[in-house]
Amino acid sequence: GAGVSQSPSNKVTEKGKDVELRCDPISGHTALYWYRQSLGQGLEFLIYFQGNSAPDKSGLPSDRFSAERTGGSVSTLTIQRTQQEDSAVYLCASSLVSGGNYNEQFFGPGTRLTVL
Amino acid sequence: RKEVEQDPGPFNVPEGATVAFNCTYSNSASQSFFWYRQDCRKEPKLLMSVYSSGNEDGRFTAQLNRASQYISLLIRDSKLSDSATYLCVVNLHSGGGADGLTFGKGTHLIIQP
């Protein structure tokens, strides 16, 4: 079946512009995660959606970052007034449930964001 | 102290050799543990979960030492295709709640012919 998809795959923008990144999780997966990964760094958790519960926004680095998930499926991560330090690969992952010892997260290919 | 620490490497290992690397975590309340693999410019993929009793999957063996708060990954008879970055993942909870999920920065492994 189809995996997690993200669009665009690459985005180059100018400092100060807003960008929207899209994630289509695997059908039926109730949990959705956004991470970012800077060059040579580990994954930094940003935000987490689980079913109809309020999202866990504890990882968002500033109020310029926001995300929503419509209809429990597609998610959009929005970065307003982009800064050069926002340049990174933004990864989305989904998982079937958010409980149990085995909870594999399936990652999308990521969106490589470059802020000039 | 960082929550999840890994030696970044790179580990340069000849093909066929055995290689092992560790990951330490700071929160003793952590409950679930995983190893993910990430190829260059690709997304991470689950390699294996780590169980308290240790577990093996083919050439890969994962061990958990709760007392010392470290996880290890052993790769036997290494293949060129094992070259990748190995991410240690620790969760405060027994499941996948992201509020407790922490990724290490990864250990870079290079298998040389």
Interface residues (C-beta under 8 A of the other chain):
Chain A: A31 Y33 Y35 G40 Q41 G42 L43 F45 Y48 Q50 D56 S58 G59 L91 S95 V97 S98 G99 G100 N101 Y102 N103 E104 Q105 F107 G108 P109 G110
Chain B: V4 S32 K42 E43 P44 K45 L46 S49 Y51 L87 S94 G95 G96 G97 A98 D99 L101 T102 F103 G104 K105 G106
